[in-house]
Amino acid sequence: MVLYLVLTVGVGLAITLAIFNIQVVHGDEWRALGERREAGLRSDPARRGNIYSSDGKILATTVTECDLYLDLYNAIELDERGNTKYDKQGRPVETGPVTDSSFNRYLDTLCVMLADAMPGREASYYRERIAVERCKERPRRCFLVQRDVPYSVWLQITRLPGWSRGVVRQVDGESVVHQVRAHIYGNMAGNTIGFRNRKESGSYTGLEGYYDSILRGQDGLLNCRRLTKGIWLPDEPRAKKAVAQRTDTSAIDTIVLQRRVDGRSIVSTIDTRYQDIAEASLRKALNMYGGTAGCAMLMEMSTGYMLACVNLAVDTAVHEYMELRDRNIAVSDVYEPGSTFKTVILSAMLDDPDVKIDTTMRLPARYKNFGGKYGEIKDDHGGWDSLTLKQVIEQSSNVGMSELGWMYYNNRRDTLRAMVEKMFPYGKMNPDVVAPEYKTYVNNLNASNRDFLNFCYGYSTRVSALQLITFYNALGAGGRMVKPLFCRAVIDNDGSRREIKPVVLNERMCGKRTAALMHDMLEGVVENGTGNNIKNTTYGIAGKTGTAVHSYSNMRRYNASFAGFFPSENPRYTCLVMLENIPVYGRQAAVVFKTISDCVVAVDKSLSDGAVKSVWPRLEEDSAMAQQRPTLTKGRADDIRDLYKRFRIPFVCDDSVGTWVAYSGGDTLPGRYVAYEPVSGRMPNCYGMTAKDAIALLHEQGYKVKVNGYGKVRSQSPKASQAAKKGTTVVLDLR
């Protein structure tokens, strides 16, 4: 008994001393430690600014996405004797977050929602993965089903009956909800907009990288207190206590230590209309000729704004041409330009007073040997007796350019090189997009006759497409060279807009006489020379074809290019197209150029006032041709009315016409349009509509859209008038 009392008193004293030690002796230390664990600074992330196109579309923005994790554990609860427990309805009591009845009833719904939200995955894929994991003896409590699920879909899954507890909200203390950058138009202009760098998570390429400090904003900093694991709230009680003890009423807010400042938005120079047509025409050419890559750029001459910049390379995983991450072909790739560089060489020569403009070269054969084993130069076509300087450019004669260089600069080759380097922008362009720029160069022209002669017609030097279009843009502008720009303006958070002004690199790249002579010669290339496959009567084009060997290990693979400006009567735009590593020798890039220029001339209303010649007045006089003009089958009433007005054709329609109209027939124009009203629950008929109108109509009815090809709708799936639920994906085939 005494021993029991001694032990009880001893233990009690020990506990009392321990409590005293913790609360009194080391109390402040433990309270401070608890405060540090339960209170702390938390960041309030700033929202990253948007990137807009010059025509007002959102190209990149921040969206909320989630990683979908499921807790698939489930077991039958047992009593003390190991028997199954039953509820009041006589059903076994389950211990998992999702009961078997809820799991079996809503699994298909969940899988269909995921398949609709994530392209390339079928509902059966998700069903199999989830069902297999659920059937295991010990299913995972945190099973990753799909990353980057749209927040709206994730939220719908959490609201499925009986599934709320089964959707995991946090993994390793971090929320499954996160903010990501999304390219609204998918892969279009991907390298210009920019991607998040895989190696450095906080850095970007493209416009995202160059204007990161503007787009990023400034994160806020808050004093917070832990509510539960991973959940923090602003520490208001602590703040109120701190403020009450202060005598200085002007003290800063104790909760918000640093206020959040959202990032500002920027307006890119990209015009989605031009970008779309440039990408479609370049992809068509690459598919037709089998190149490995290509680029197409459209530049506004007076400002240097890059209205379109397409960089397509073959993705070997899916065998399609697309904008590959970190493959900015226009800025980063350097190559021997070939004949498009003859314009640079001749421009430099014409700035030299020793070179006579009326020089005529006798060329009795397609071959000429300028001395030695490697001094033989040949033309791929021709065989002229003589050529003027203009004809040398028009016919793209390698022999003629070599003869000109040999005649005037054989004994002063360094002079020619210095003249070209002074005129051409060989240095880094430092564009306002983050992309590597590799060193361009000119070979040592004194090393051999072959290096010198090759240089005269576009070899023995390596340049980028961005440098080449900058030169042609300056030539069309009379010698005024401006820097290529990919950003047009910065939009502040208050809505004010700060324009980014053009940057002049060289006010006088060449003499006015030289620019005028080259302008005339480049017009001749299209009218009478190697570019006559894109000659037209509507507006003038001045440009130069180019074909260069892609690799000397395979002399049958070429880089085809075309660079020039239009309308040549009053130049407004410069364009360059390059097809890399194609197996055919020819003028394929010029066709892509023409497709882009046709689009620009059709869209730019300012070119209709005397800038380009119109063929419609002539057609108005020819009644037979007027009857053959095309009609739009279906589309927006306002757009079709405006188009008919421009062509001076009466627009005949019902008095009660609504937003959408359909052509009701008629052997001769104008014919008649009637109102088109889609039936609810039935698939609209999109046949004959443009992609823009078809997408708008289907979105209005609540359908998703996938488009193949370009042009007008020729078929659709599901077919018109079929019963269809909202959210159904409609596949449109265009031609």
C-alpha positions in Angstrom: 0.0 0.0 0.0 2.8 2.4 0.9 4.6 1.5 -2.3 1.5 2.3 -4.3 1.1 5.7 -2.7 4.8 6.5 -3.3 4.5 5.5 -6.9 1.3 7.6 -7.4 2.8 10.6 -5.7 6.0 10.3 -7.6 4.3 10.0 -11.0 2.0 12.9 -10.2 5.0 15.1 -9.2 6.8 14.1 -12.4 3.8 15.1 -14.5 3.4 18.3 -12.6 7.1 19.2 -13.1 6.8 18.3 -16.8 3.7 20.6 -17.2 5.5 23.4 -15.3 8.6 23.0 -17.5 6.6 23.1 -20.7 4.2 25.9 -19.8 6.5 28.1 -17.7 10.2 27.4 -18.2 10.0 26.7 -22.0 6.5 28.1 -22.6 7.5 31.0 -24.8 9.7 28.7 -26.9 6.9 26.1 -27.5 4.3 28.8 -28.2 6.6 30.4 -30.7 7.0 27.0 -32.4 3.3 26.4 -32.5 2.8 29.9 -33.9 5.3 29.2 -36.7 3.5 26.0 -37.6 0.0 27.4 -37.6 0.7 30.8 -38.9 2.8 31.9 -41.9 3.1 33.8 -45.1 1.2 32.6 -48.1 1.4 33.9 -51.7 -1.7 35.2 -53.6 -0.7 34.4 -57.2 -1.3 37.1 -59.8 -3.3 36.3 -62.9 -1.1 36.2 -66.0 -2.2 38.7 -68.7 -3.8 37.6 -72.0 -2.2 37.7 -75.5 -4.5 39.1 -78.2 -4.3 39.0 -81.9 -4.3 42.3 -83.9 -7.9 41.5 -85.0 -9.2 41.3 -81.4 -9.1 37.5 -80.8 -7.6 35.9 -77.6 -4.6 33.8 -78.6 -3.4 32.8 -75.1 -5.0 33.1 -71.7 -4.9 31.5 -68.3 -7.4 28.7 -67.6 -8.1 26.5 -64.6 -7.3 22.8 -65.0 -7.3 19.9 -62.6 -5.6 16.6 -62.2 -8.3 14.0 -61.6 -7.3 11.6 -58.7 -9.9 9.1 -57.4 -10.0 7.3 -54.0 -11.1 3.8 -55.2 -10.8 2.0 -51.9 -13.9 0.1 -50.7 -14.5 -2.6 -48.1 -17.4 -4.2 -46.1 -17.4 -3.1 -42.5 -17.2 -6.0 -39.9 -18.3 -6.2 -36.3 -16.3 -7.5 -33.3 -17.0 -11.1 -34.3 -15.9 -10.6 -37.9 -19.4 -10.6 -39.3 -20.7 -8.2 -41.9 -22.5 -5.2 -40.6 -25.9 -4.2 -42.2 -27.7 -0.9 -42.2 -31.4 -0.4 -41.5 -32.3 -1.3 -45.1 -30.4 -4.5 -44.8 -27.5 -3.5 -47.0 -23.9 -4.2 -46.1 -22.2 -1.2 -44.6 -19.3 0.0 -46.8 -16.3 1.9 -45.5 -15.0 3.3 -48.9 -15.7 6.9 -50.0 -17.7 5.6 -53.1 -20.2 2.8 -52.6 -20.5 0.0 -55.1 -24.0 1.1 -56.1 -22.9 4.7 -56.8 -19.7 3.5 -58.6 -21.6 1.1 -60.9 -24.3 3.6 -61.6 -22.2 6.6 -62.6 -18.9 5.2 -63.8 -20.1 5.3 -67.5 -21.2 8.9 -67.0 -17.8 9.9 -65.6 -16.0 8.2 -68.5 -18.1 9.8 -71.2 -17.5 13.3 -69.6 -13.7 12.7 -69.7 -13.7 11.4 -73.3 -15.6 14.5 -74.5 -13.2 16.8 -72.6 -9.9 15.1 -73.6 -9.5 14.6 -77.4 -7.9 11.3 -78.4 -9.2 9.2 -75.5 -12.3 7.0 -75.7 -14.7 6.4 -72.8 -13.8 2.7 -72.9 -10.1 3.6 -72.1 -11.1 5.4 -68.8 -13.7 2.7 -67.9 -11.1 -0.1 -68.2 -8.4 1.7 -66.2 -10.8 2.7 -63.3 -12.6 -0.7 -63.2 -9.4 -2.7 -63.1 -8.0 -0.6 -60.3 -11.3 -0.9 -58.3 -11.2 -4.7 -58.6 -7.8 -5.0 -57.0 -7.5 -6.5 -53.5 -6.0 -3.2 -52.3 -7.0 -0.4 -54.8 -5.1 2.9 -54.5 -6.5 5.7 -52.4 -5.0 8.2 -54.8 -5.3 6.9 -58.3 -4.4 9.3 -61.1 -7.0 9.1 -63.9 -6.2 12.1 -66.1 -4.1 15.2 -65.9 -5.2 18.7 -67.1 -8.9 18.1 -67.0 -11.0 21.3 -67.5 -12.1 22.7 -64.2 -15.8 22.6 -65.3 -15.6 18.9 -66.0 -13.8 18.2 -62.8 -16.4 20.1 -60.9 -19.2 18.0 -62.5 -17.5 14.8 -61.5 -17.3 15.9 -57.9 -21.1 16.5 -58.0 -22.0 13.1 -59.3 -24.2 11.4 -56.6 -22.1 9.5 -54.2 -18.8 10.5 -55.8 -17.9 13.7 -53.8 -15.7 12.0 -51.2 -14.1 9.8 -53.9 -12.5 12.8 -55.8 -9.2 13.6 -54.2 -8.7 17.4 -53.6 -5.1 17.4 -52.5 -2.0 15.3 -53.3 1.0 15.7 -51.0 -0.5 18.8 -49.5 -0.9 20.5 -52.9 -4.2 21.2 -54.5 -5.0 19.3 -57.7 -6.4 22.6 -59.1 -3.9 24.7 -61.0 -3.6 27.5 -63.5 -2.2 26.8 -66.9 -1.7 28.8 -70.1 -3.9 27.8 -73.0 -3.6 28.6 -76.7 -7.2 29.3 -77.7 -6.6 28.5 -81.4 -4.7 25.3 -80.6 -1.4 24.9 -82.5 -1.8 28.0 -84.6 1.1 30.4 -84.3 2.4 28.3 -81.3 6.0 29.4 -81.5 5.2 33.0 -81.9 2.9 32.9 -78.9 5.4 30.8 -76.9 5.5 27.7 -74.8 6.4 27.1 -71.2 10.0 25.9 -71.0 10.3 22.3 -70.0 13.8 22.6 -68.5 13.1 25.8 -66.5 9.5 25.8 -65.2 9.4 29.5 -64.7 10.5 30.6 -68.2 8.8 30.8 -71.6 9.6 31.0 -75.3 8.0 33.3 -77.9 6.0 36.4 -76.9 5.3 34.8 -73.5 9.0 34.8 -72.8 10.0 38.2 -74.1 7.1 40.0 -72.4 7.2 37.8 -69.3 7.7 40.7 -66.9 4.6 42.5 -68.3 2.4 39.4 -68.4 3.4 37.9 -65.1 2.4 40.7 -62.8 3.3 40.6 -59.1 2.1 38.0 -56.6 0.5 39.1 -53.3 1.8 38.2 -49.9 -0.6 37.4 -47.0 -0.4 36.6 -43.3 -2.4 33.4 -43.0 -3.4 30.8 -40.4 -3.8 27.1 -41.0 -7.4 25.9 -40.9 -6.8 22.3 -41.8 -4.2 20.3 -43.6 -3.4 22.3 -46.7 -6.1 24.9 -46.1 -5.0 28.4 -45.1 -7.1 31.5 -44.4 -6.2 35.2 -43.8 -5.2 35.6 -40.1 -7.9 38.2 -39.3 -7.9 37.6 -35.4 -4.2 38.1 -35.2 -4.5 41.2 -37.4 -7.2 42.8 -35.3 -5.2 42.2 -32.1 -2.1 43.7 -33.7 -4.0 46.8 -34.8 -5.6 47.2 -31.4 -2.2 47.3 -29.7 -0.9 49.9 -32.1 -0.8 53.6 -31.4 0.1 54.4 -35.1 -3.2 54.2 -37.0 -1.4 54.6 -40.3 0.3 51.3 -40.0 0.1 49.0 -43.0 -2.5 46.2 -43.1 -1.2 43.3 -41.1 -2.9 40.7 -43.3 -1.9 42.0 -46.8 1.9 42.5 -46.7 2.1 42.8 -50.5 -0.9 43.5 -52.7 -1.4 41.3 -55.8 -1.0 43.1 -59.1 -2.4 41.1 -62.1 -0.3 40.9 -65.2 -1.0 43.2 -68.1 -2.1 42.0 -71.5 -0.4 42.5 -74.8 -1.7 42.7 -78.4 0.4 40.7 -80.9 0.8 41.7 -84.5 -0.6 38.3 -85.7 -3.9 38.6 -87.6 -5.8 35.3 -87.3 -7.3 35.7 -90.8 -3.9 35.9 -92.5 -2.3 33.4 -90.1 -5.0 30.8 -90.9 -4.7 31.1 -94.6 -0.9 31.1 -94.5 -0.8 28.0 -92.3 -3.4 26.1 -94.5 -1.6 26.9 -97.8 1.8 26.1 -96.4 0.6 22.8 -94.9 -1.0 21.9 -98.2 2.2 22.5 -100.1 4.3 20.4 -97.6 1.8 17.6 -97.8 1.9 17.7 -101.6 5.7 17.8 -102.0 6.8 16.0 -98.9 9.2 18.5 -97.2 10.4 18.2 -93.7 9.6 21.7 -92.6 8.6 25.2 -93.8 7.8 28.7 -92.8 5.7 31.5 -94.2 5.8 35.1 -93.0 3.7 38.2 -93.9 5.0 41.6 -92.8 3.5 45.1 -92.9 5.9 47.1 -94.9 5.7 50.5 -93.2 5.8 49.3 -89.6 7.5 45.9 -89.6 4.5 44.3 -87.9 4.5 40.5 -88.5 0.9 39.8 -89.5 1.5 36.1 -90.0 4.3 33.8 -89.0 3.9 30.1 -89.6 6.5 27.5 -88.6 5.5 23.9 -89.6 7.6 20.8 -89.2 6.7 17.2 -89.4 5.8 15.5 -86.1 7.1 12.0 -86.6 4.8 10.7 -83.8 1.6 11.5 -85.7 3.0 12.1 -89.2 1.4 15.6 -89.4 2.8 19.1 -90.0 2.4 21.3 -86.9 4.2 24.0 -84.9 6.6 21.9 -82.8 7.8 23.2 -79.4 11.1 25.1 -79.6 11.2 24.9 -83.4 10.9 28.5 -84.6 12.0 28.0 -88.2 11.7 31.6 -89.3 13.9 33.0 -86.5 16.3 30.1 -85.6 17.0 28.1 -88.8 19.8 29.3 -91.0 20.3 28.0 -94.5 21.9 28.8 -97.9 19.2 30.9 -99.6 20.0 30.3 -103.2 18.5 32.5 -105.9 16.4 34.7 -103.5 19.9 36.1 -102.4 20.7 37.2 -105.9 18.5 40.2 -105.2 20.9 41.1 -102.3 24.0 40.7 -104.4 22.7 42.7 -107.3 21.4 45.5 -105.0 24.9 45.8 -103.5 26.5 45.9 -107.0 24.0 48.6 -108.3 25.0 50.8 -105.3 28.5 50.7 -106.7 29.0 53.5 -109.2 31.6 51.3 -111.1 28.8 48.8 -112.1 27.0 49.9 -115.3 23.2 49.4 -115.4 23.3 48.8 -119.2 25.8 45.9 -118.8 25.1 43.1 -121.2 26.7 39.7 -120.8 27.3 37.2 -123.6 26.3 33.7 -122.5 26.6 31.4 -125.5 25.9 28.3 -123.5 24.3 27.1 -120.2 27.8 26.3 -118.9 30.8 28.5 -118.3 34.2 27.7 -116.8 35.8 30.6 -114.9 39.0 28.7 -114.5 40.1 25.5 -112.7 38.5 22.2 -111.9 35.9 23.9 -109.6 35.2 27.0 -111.8 32.4 25.5 -113.9 29.0 27.2 -113.4 25.8 26.0 -115.1 22.2 27.1 -115.5 19.4 24.7 -115.1 17.5 26.2 -118.0 18.2 28.7 -120.7 21.0 28.8 -123.1 20.8 32.5 -124.0 23.2 34.3 -126.3 23.2 37.4 -124.1 21.4 38.8 -121.1 20.9 42.2 -119.6 21.1 42.7 -115.8 17.3 42.7 -115.7 17.1 39.5 -117.6 19.7 37.8 -115.4 17.4 38.4 -112.4 14.2 37.5 -114.4 15.6 34.2 -115.6 17.6 33.6 -112.4 20.8 32.9 -114.3 23.6 31.5 -112.2 26.1 31.9 -115.1 25.0 35.6 -115.5 25.4 36.4 -111.8 28.8 34.7 -111.8 29.9 36.5 -114.9 28.9 39.9 -113.4 30.8 39.2 -110.2 33.8 38.0 -112.1 33.8 41.0 -114.4 33.6 43.6 -111.6 34.9 42.0 -108.4 37.2 39.1 -109.1 40.2 41.2 -108.0 38.5 42.8 -105.1 36.3 40.2 -103.6 36.5 41.6 -100.1 34.9 44.8 -101.4 31.9 42.9 -102.6 31.6 41.0 -99.3 31.8 44.3 -97.3 29.2 45.9 -99.5 26.8 43.0 -99.0 27.4 42.8 -95.3 26.7 46.6 -95.0 23.4 46.3 -96.8 22.1 42.9 -95.5 21.2 42.6 -91.8 23.7 39.8 -91.0 23.7 40.6 -87.2 21.2 39.2 -84.7 17.8 40.7 -85.3 16.8 40.4 -81.6 13.1 40.1 -82.3 10.6 40.5 -79.5 10.1 36.7 -79.3 12.3 34.4 -77.3 14.0 32.0 -79.7 17.6 31.1 -80.3 19.3 33.0 -83.1 22.2 31.1 -84.6 25.2 32.8 -86.2 25.0 33.7 -89.9 28.1 34.0 -91.9 29.8 34.4 -95.3 32.5 32.1 -96.4 36.1 33.3 -97.1 35.7 34.4 -100.7 39.4 34.4 -101.3 39.7 30.7 -100.4 38.8 29.5 -103.9 37.1 30.6 -107.1 34.3 28.3 -106.3 33.4 30.0 -103.0 33.4 33.4 -104.7 31.3 32.3 -107.7 28.8 30.5 -105.4 28.4 33.6 -103.3 27.4 35.6 -106.4 24.3 33.5 -106.9 23.3 32.8 -103.3 25.5 30.1 -101.8 28.6 30.3 -99.6 26.5 32.2 -97.0 23.9 31.2 -94.4 21.0 33.4 -93.3 17.7 33.2 -91.6 14.3 33.7 -93.1 13.7 36.6 -90.7 16.8 38.4 -92.0 15.8 37.8 -95.6 12.2 39.1 -95.3 13.6 42.2 -93.5 15.8 42.9 -96.5 13.0 42.5 -99.1 10.7 44.6 -96.9 13.3 47.4 -97.0 13.8 47.1 -100.7 10.0 47.5 -101.3 10.0 50.5 -99.0 12.6 52.3 -101.1 15.5 51.4 -98.8 14.0 52.1 -95.4 14.7 49.0 -93.2 12.5 48.5 -90.1 12.8 45.8 -87.4 10.4 42.9 -87.5 7.9 43.2 -84.6 5.6 40.6 -83.1 3.9 42.8 -80.5 1.7 45.8 -81.4 0.6 47.2 -78.0 0.5 46.7 -74.2 -2.8 47.0 -72.4 -2.6 48.2 -68.8 -5.0 47.0 -66.1 -7.0 50.2 -66.3 -7.7 49.5 -70.0 -5.4 52.1 -71.4 -3.3 51.0 -74.4 0.4 51.8 -75.1 1.4 51.3 -78.7 4.8 49.9 -79.6 6.3 52.1 -82.2 8.1 50.8 -85.3 11.9 50.6 -85.0 14.0 51.8 -87.9 17.2 49.8 -88.3 18.5 51.7 -91.4 16.9 54.8 -92.8 18.8 54.3 -96.1 19.8 50.7 -96.8 20.5 51.5 -100.4 20.1 54.4 -102.8 16.7 55.3 -104.2 17.9 54.6 -107.7 19.0 51.1 -106.7 15.6 50.4 -104.9 13.7 51.6 -108.0 15.8 49.5 -110.4 15.4 46.4 -108.2 11.6 47.0 -107.9 11.3 47.0 -111.7 13.5 43.8 -112.0 11.4 41.9 -109.4 8.2 42.8 -111.2 9.8 41.4 -114.3 10.5 38.1 -112.5 6.7 37.6 -112.1 5.7 39.0 -115.4 8.3 37.5 -117.7 10.6 35.2 -115.7 10.8 32.3 -113.3 7.8 33.6 -111.2 5.3 33.8 -114.1 3.3 30.9 -112.6 1.7 33.5 -110.2 1.2 36.3 -112.6 -2.3 37.8 -112.4 -4.2 40.8 -113.8 -5.8 41.9 -110.5 -2.7 43.3 -108.7 1.1 43.3 -109.2 3.6 41.2 -107.4 7.3 41.9 -107.2 9.5 39.0 -106.0 12.2 36.4 -106.6 12.1 32.7 -106.7 14.8 30.6 -105.1 15.9 27.0 -105.1 19.0 25.8 -103.2 20.4 22.3 -102.5 19.3 21.3 -99.0 22.1 18.9 -98.3 25.3 18.1 -100.4 25.1 14.5 -99.3 21.8 14.3 -101.3 21.8 16.6 -104.3 18.2 15.8 -105.1 16.7 17.5 -102.0 16.0 21.2 -102.2 14.9 24.3 -100.3 12.4 26.2 -102.4 11.6 29.8 -101.5 9.9 32.9 -102.8 10.3 36.4 -101.3 8.7 39.6 -102.5 6.2 42.4 -101.9 2.7 43.4 -103.1 0.8 45.2 -104.6 3.8 46.2 -106.7 2.0 49.4 -107.8 1.9 50.6 -104.2 3.7 48.1 -101.9 2.0 47.5 -98.6 3.1 44.0 -97.6 6.1 41.8 -97.8 5.9 38.0 -97.8 8.4 35.1 -97.7 7.7 31.4 -98.1 10.3 28.6 -97.6 9.8 24.9 -98.1 12.6 22.9 -96.6 14.0 19.6 -97.9 11.5 18.9 -100.7 12.3 16.3 -103.4 11.4 18.4 -106.4 13.1 21.3 -108.1 10.7 24.1 -109.0 8.5 27.1 -108.0 6.3 25.6 -105.4 6.8 28.3 -102.8 5.5 31.0 -105.2 2.1 29.3 -105.2 1.9 29.6 -101.4 2.9 33.2 -101.7 0.1 33.9 -104.2 -2.5 32.2 -102.0 -1.5 34.5 -99.1 -1.3 37.7 -101.1 -4.8 36.9 -102.7 -6.2 36.6 -99.2 -4.7 39.9 -98.0 -5.9 41.8 -101.1 -9.4 40.4 -100.6 -9.5 41.3 -96.9 -7.7 44.7 -96.9 -10.5 47.2 -97.9 -7.9 50.0 -98.3 -6.5 48.2 -101.4 -9.7 48.6 -103.3 -9.3 52.3 -103.7 -6.9 52.4 -106.6 -4.2 50.3 -105.0 -5.1 47.3 -107.1 -6.9 46.9 -110.4 -10.4 45.5 -110.2 -11.7 43.0 -112.8 -15.4 43.5 -111.7 -16.2 46.5 -113.9 -15.2 44.5 -116.9 -17.4 41.6 -115.8 -20.4 44.0 -115.2 -20.3 44.7 -118.9 -20.3 41.0 -119.8 -23.8 39.7 -119.0 -22.8 36.1 -119.8 -19.9 36.1 -117.3 -22.1 38.0 -114.7 -24.6 35.1 -114.7 -21.7 32.7 -113.7 -20.7 34.4 -110.6 -20.9 32.2 -107.5 -23.6 32.3 -104.9 -23.2 31.6 -101.2 -25.4 28.6 -100.3 -25.9 29.4 -96.6 -24.6 31.8 -94.0 -25.2 35.0 -92.0 -27.7 37.3 -93.6 -25.7 40.5 -92.9 -22.5 39.1 -94.4 -24.1 37.9 -97.6 -26.0 41.1 -98.0 -22.8 43.1 -97.7 -21.0 40.8 -100.2 -23.8 41.2 -102.7 -23.7 45.0 -102.2 -19.9 45.0 -103.0 -20.5 43.1 -106.2 -23.5 45.3 -107.1 -25.9 42.4 -107.1 -29.4 42.8 -105.6 -29.9 40.8 -102.5 -33.4 39.2 -102.6 -34.7 37.6 -99.4 -37.8 37.1 -97.3 -39.1 40.0 -95.3 -38.9 37.9 -92.1 -35.3 36.8 -92.6 -33.4 36.1 -89.4 -29.7 35.7 -88.5 -29.1 32.8 -90.9 -30.3 32.4 -94.5 -30.1 29.7 -97.2 -30.2 30.1 -100.9 -33.5 28.8 -102.2 -32.4 28.5 -105.9 -32.8 30.2 -109.2 -31.1 29.7 -112.5 -29.8 33.2 -112.7 -28.7 35.7 -110.2 -29.8 37.2 -107.9 -32.0 34.3 -106.9 -33.7 34.3 -103.5 -32.6 33.7 -99.9 -35.0 32.4 -97.2 -34.6 32.3 -93.5 -32.9 29.2 -92.0 -33.8 28.3 -88.5 -32.2 25.1 -87.0 -34.6 22.7 -85.2 -33.9 22.2 -81.5 -32.6 18.7 -80.9 -31.8 18.1 -84.5 -28.4 18.5 -86.2 -28.2 21.7 -88.4 -27.4 21.4 -92.1 -24.0 23.1 -92.6 -23.5 22.1 -96.2 -22.1 24.9 -98.3 -21.2 27.1 -95.3 -17.8 28.6 -94.6 -15.9 27.1 -91.6 -16.4 30.4 -89.7 -20.2 30.4 -90.1 -20.6 26.6 -89.6 -18.7 26.8 -86.3 -20.7 29.8 -85.1 -24.0 28.1 -85.9 -23.1 24.8 -84.2 -21.7 26.6 -81.1 -25.0 28.5 -80.9 -26.9 25.2 -80.8 -24.6 23.8 -78.1 -22.5 21.4 -80.2 -18.7 20.9 -80.3 -16.9 21.2 -83.6 -13.9 19.5 -85.3 -12.8 20.8 -88.7 -10.8 18.9 -91.4 -9.4 20.8 -94.4 -10.3 24.3 -95.5 -12.9 25.9 -97.8 -16.6 25.2 -97.5 -18.4 22.4 -95.8 -19.0 19.4 -98.1 -19.9 16.8 -95.5 -20.7 16.5 -91.8 -21.0 13.8 -89.2 -23.6 13.4 -87.6 -25.6 14.1 -90.7 -28.1 17.0 -91.0 -31.5 16.5 -89.3 -30.4 13.6 -87.1 -31.3 13.7 -83.5 -28.4 15.0 -81.4 -27.8 16.0 -77.8 -26.0 19.2 -76.8 -22.3 18.6 -76.4 -22.1 16.2 -79.4 -19.0 16.7 -81.4 -19.7 17.5 -85.1 -16.9 16.6 -87.6 -16.9 19.0 -90.6 -15.1 18.1 -93.8 -14.2 21.1 -95.9 -13.0 21.4 -99.5 
